[in-house]
Amino acid sequence: MLDAIIIISFIIAGAGVGFYSVDLLPGDALSQVTSLEGLSFVTGGFGAIIGIALGLVAQTGYRRLERQIQEMPVDVLLSRSVGLVIGLLVANLMLAPLFLLPIPSEFAFIKPLTAVLGSILFAFSGMSLADAHGRTLLRLINPNSIETLLVSEGTLKPATSKILDTSCIIDGRIEDILSTGFLEGQLLVPQFVLQELQRVADASSDQKRVRGRRGLDILNRIRQAYPERVMIHPADYDDVATVDAKLVRLAQEINGALLTNDYNLNKVASLQNVSVLNINDLAQAIRPNYLPGDNIDLKILKQGKEPDQGVGYLNDGTMVVVEEGGNYIGDELCVTVTGALQTSAGRMIFARPQTSAVANASE
């Protein structure tokens, strides 16, 4: 609608200028014209055509400017606006004495021309200074509210805002990570994530209900422990169906990072150039490494995919596949690590019973 208004405005303006420009022609030229009304319509038509071209240029420039403003970080937008206002105020104060000077009438155009050029110069100077010292300028205006706004919008670096998803909250390890102090920046819980937690807590399945209530309890605890860092973000998107898609869109809009342990969400967000902090990746990074040849005391709990395989788990939940361990189900034995497979989805260790490993080494 706005695009049409811009183009129509230029068409009307161009047609009006062309139509009434006939009156500006010299008298001897008008005396040779047989139909002034017809000439007015012709010039009006040419003016309308020129107006269409200028309207398209103006509409394209407006949309480009609008897109740049939307993509501009909040702190840059605020600081440039303040710099622009201050620059125009200084220009008016400094150029006011110019209008008091006596200037001959033939040079009267110098005053408005100097005023326009001076205003443009000081406006750009104010915006340039704001780019260089914008954050300091905003702190001088209002250090508390401006800083809070910048943090909530995810424009502070390097402490980018972290957006928590449902799986991350239910998992519970975020509470321990926060207590260590390694995670910085604002923590945002979108309103739609809170609604999903409530739906899970009200589910008919006992297992889902327990998980949902656990997530709500953890969220309440971290909000009480860190009231200035954990915020409920009001954003929601009615045109987006899934919670994962809403999380990605919110992260893109505020330039934030997703904090999750959902493997699929991790991949989808990474494909859309959204920063992702995967708790499983963090757990794997600090998890003790077992190298080939290390011995582990392990209880074989179940059969593996192959008949001769047994499966056990370490205390941290890492699955250990024991070759030739199918006959030891229910027993605890010492196994020797033969290899490991580590991914964002989890970690798996391969091993053999120590007696078998020693026998194979001797052969």
C-alpha positions, 0 to 999 in steps of 0.5 A, a space after each residue: 500500500 505504501 509503495 503505491 502511495 509513493 508512486 501515485 504521489 510522484 505521478 500526481 506531482 509530475 503531472 501537475 508540474 507538467 500541466 502548469 509549466 506551460 504558463 512559464 513559457 515566454 509570451 512569444 512562444 505561447 502566441 505560436 501555440 494553437 491550443 494551450 489546453 492541449 499543450 498543457 495535457 501533453 506536458 502533463 502526460 510527460 510529467 506523469 511519465 517522469 513522475 512514474 520513473 522518479 516514484 519507482 526510484 524513490 520507492 526502491 530507495 525507501 525500501 532499501 533504507 527501511 531494510 537497513 534500519 531494520 537490520 541495524 543494531 539497536 545501539 547504533 540506531 539510537 546513537 545515530 538518532 541522538 547524534 543527528 538531533 544534536 548535530 542539527 541543534 548545533 547547526 541551528 545555533 551556529 548558523 543563526 547569526 548568519 541571518 542577521 548579517 546584511 547581504 545585498 539582495 542579489 546574493 540573498 540566496 546565500 543565506 538559505 543555501 548556507 543553512 541547508 549545507 551547514 545543517 547537512 554537514 553538522 548532521 553527518 558529523 553528529 552521526 559520525 561521532 555517534 558511531 565512534 562514541 555511541 555507547 558512551 553517549 547512551 550511558 550519559 543519557 540514561 545508563 540503566 534503561 539503555 543498557 537493559 534495552 541493549 542487553 534484552 535485544 541481544 546487541 551487547 558483545 560478546 555477552 550475546 543474549 541466550 535463548 533457552 528452548 524447552 529441552 534445555 530447561 527440562 534437561 536441568 543442566 543449565 542450572 548447574 552451568 549458571 552456578 559456575 559463572 561460565 555462561 554470560 549474557 542475558 537469558 531469554 525464555 520466549 513466551 511460546 516456550 513457556 506455553 509449551 512447558 505448560 502444555 507438557 506439564 498438563 499432558 495426559 502421559 505421566 512421563 510427559 507431565 513429570 518432565 514438564 513440571 520438572 522444567 517449570 520448577 527449574 525455570 522458577 529456581 533460576 529466575 529466583 537465583 538470577 532475577 536480573 539475567 533471566 527474562 521472559 521474552 514476549 515475542 510470538 509469531 502467529 504465522 509460524 507453526 512450530 516452536 523450533 521455527 519460532 526459536 530460530 526466527 527470534 534468534 535471527 531478529 535479536 541476533 541472539 544464540 540458541 541454548 539447547 540440547 536438541 540435535 535436530 534444532 541444532 542442525 536447522 539453526 546452524 543451516 540458517 546461520 544462527 549461533 547455537 550453544 549445545 549443552 551436549 557439546 559442552 558436556 562432551 568437551 569436559 567429559 573424561 576421555 577414555 583412550 584405547 587400552 584404558 580399563 573400565 569396570 563396567 556392568 553389562 546390562 543388556 544385549 547389543 545389536 549383534 548376538 555377541 555384543 553386550 551393552 553397559 553405561 558409564 555413570 555419566 550415561 555414556 553407552 559402552 558396547 562390549 564385543 564378546 560381552 553378550 555372555 556377561 549380561 548382569 555381570 560386572 567385569 573389567 573391559 578394555 577400551 578399543 575405540 570411541 565415537 563422539 558426536 553432538 548427538 551423544 558418545 559411544 565407547 567400544 570395548 572388549 572384556 579384559 581377558 579377551 583383549 589380553 589374549 588378542 594382544 598376545 596373539 
